[in-house]
Amino acid sequence: MENSVATHASLLARLKDLGDQESWQEFYRTYHKLIYGFALKHGLTASEAEEVLQETVITVARNLPEFRYDPTQCSFKTWLFTLALWRIDDQMRKRQWDVKSLHRPPGRTDRTATVERVAGPEGERLAALWDEEWRKDLFERALDKVRPQLDAKQFQIFDLYALQGWSAREVARSLGVSIGQVYLAKHRVARLLAAEVKRLQRQTD
């Protein structure tokens, strides 16, 4: 766990150098689907979600010098959620929607990011939506990491059975394997995925 946390803290430290393009590309690859998907789920258009993504990355860059990575005080997950929410708020303001539950408090600046600034049922709904997107993104990233460890047939079995929802019998018949092989492949891939998801969680929660 310490090594995983240290790895993530190291990335955040490197990002404070705005000229470190490799680290910023790593950050973008890691989080762009999460931020973009969260914006879409909030009801924004594709172009608005893309702007939220770009503005969130800019806000991260602007605030990183003052951000102190301390999971016991404020997780990176919570901090990024707040920054993304502010940028969504900006897009909604441009539409002149009634979003008073998302309005920034008087005197709010980008220097005091806390999720508590979005209160009440709407804040709870948004936090739950972010958690849902966060879990989905973690799973997809874990799947990308695990997939190279599997042979094509094994991954195909898992995809059809666990992800596409086919029955074990349908998968066995389609791929010419036994039902036992379907269960074994699902178990092995699920175990690898669970371990990878936990590793990713330790880096960012």
N, C-alpha and C positions, 0 to 999 in steps of 0.2 A: 504493500500500500504506500509506503513512504516513497519508493522509487517512482510510482505512478504520479503521486502528487508533485514530487520534485520535477518530473518531466513537464507537467502542465505549468507549474510555476516558472520553469525555465523559459517556456514559450512566451508567457506573458512578459517576462523580463526582456526577452529579445525584441518583442514588439514595440518596446519603448524607443527603440531605434527605428524611426520612421523610414530610414533608408535600407532597412533589412528586408528586401523584397521577398526573399525566400521564406522568411518567417511569416510575413503578411499573406503570402500565397497559401501557406499551410493553414493559417487561421481562416482564410476565405474558403478553402476547400472543406474545412471541418464544419463550419457553421452556416454557410450560405443557404443550404437547403432548409435548415431549421428556421432561420429568420424569414426567408421568403415564404415558406409554407405557413408560418404563423400569421403573417400578414394576409395571405390569401384566405385563411380560415376566419380571419376577422372581418372579411367581406370586401377587401380591397381588390381592385383590378390587377391584372398582371403588371401593367406599367407602374401602378402605384406601389405594388409590392416590391418591384425592382428598385424603385426610388427609396423605399424604406430600407431595403438591404444596403444600398450604397450609403445612405445617410447614417445608418447604424454603424457601419464600419468606420465612417469618418468620426462619429461620436466616440467610438471606442478609442480611436487613435488620439483624439483630443483629451480624453479623460484618463488614459492609462498612466501618465506620469504621476497622478495622484491616487491611483487605485493600488491598494495593498492586498495581495492575495492572502487571505486568512479565512479558510473554510469555517472556522469556529465563529467568526463574526458575520461575514456576508459571503455566501458562495458566489463563484463566478456565474453559475447558472442564474441566480437571482439578479445579479448585477446586469447581466446581458438582457434578461427579461425586461428590466426597467428601461434600459436604453432603447430597446426595440419598441416598447410600448410608447415611449415619447415620440418616436418617429412615426408610428401609426397615428398617434394623436395629431401630429402635424398634417398628415394626409387628410384626415377627417375634417380638420379645421378648414383646409382648402376647399372642401366640398360644402362648407358651412352647415354641417350636420349639428344636431343637438346632441353633444357628447359631454355634458357637464360632469358626468361621473369620471371622465378621463381628463378633465381640465387640470392643468398644473396649478398648484397652490401659489398664492402671491409670493413673489420673491424667490420662486424656485429657479435654481440654476443647474447646469449640467454637472455641478461639483458635488451634489448631495443626492446620489442615486440610492434610493431605498424603495423596495416594493410596497412598503407601508403607505406610500403616498397615493396609491390607488385603493380606496377603501370601499367597504360595503359589498353587497351581492355582486355588483359588476366586477369589482376587483377579484373576488373569489372565482367568478366565471373565467376571467382572463387568465388567472394563475393556473386554473385547471386545464384550460386550453393550451397554455404554454407547456405544462407538464406532459400533456398528451403528445404534443409535437416533439418535445424533448425525448420522450421514450421511443417514439417512432424513429427519430433521427439516430438515436443510439443504436437501435436494432439494425438500421440500414448500414451504419458505419461498421458495426460488428460483423454483419454479413459480408461486407466487402473485405474485411480482414480475414475472415474464416474461409471464404470461398477458395482461395488459392491452395489451401491445405487439403482440399477434397478432390477426388476424381470426378469426371463429368457425370457419370452414372449416379454416383452417390448424391451429388448436388441436385440432379434432376429428380431423383426420388423424393428428396426433402422438399423441393419446390412444389411438386405436384401434391404431395401428401399433406405437408404442414402449412404451405403458403396458399396453394390454389384450392385446397379443400376437397381433393379427390379422396375416395375411400381407399383403404389399403388394397382391397381386391382389384379396384380399377387400375391403380398404379402398377400392381404386380402383373396384371394382364397386358397393360399397354407396353411395359418395358421388358417383359419377359423375365421377371425375377420372381422369387418366392415371396409370400406375404411376410415371412420371417425376416427376409432381407430388407423389406420396407420398414419394418419396425426397428431393426438394428440401425439402419441408416438414419432414421429420424432421431433415434436416441443419441447417436454419436454426434450428429450435427447440432442438436439442441444443447447438448452438454458443452460443446465448444463455444456455441453462441452465448450461453449463459455466462461462461467464464470471461469472454471478451466484453460483454456488456458490463459486468462488474468492474473490470479493469478500466473501462471508459468512465464509468460512474465515479470511481475513486479519483479520476483526474479532474473532474469538473463540478461535482456536487459540493 
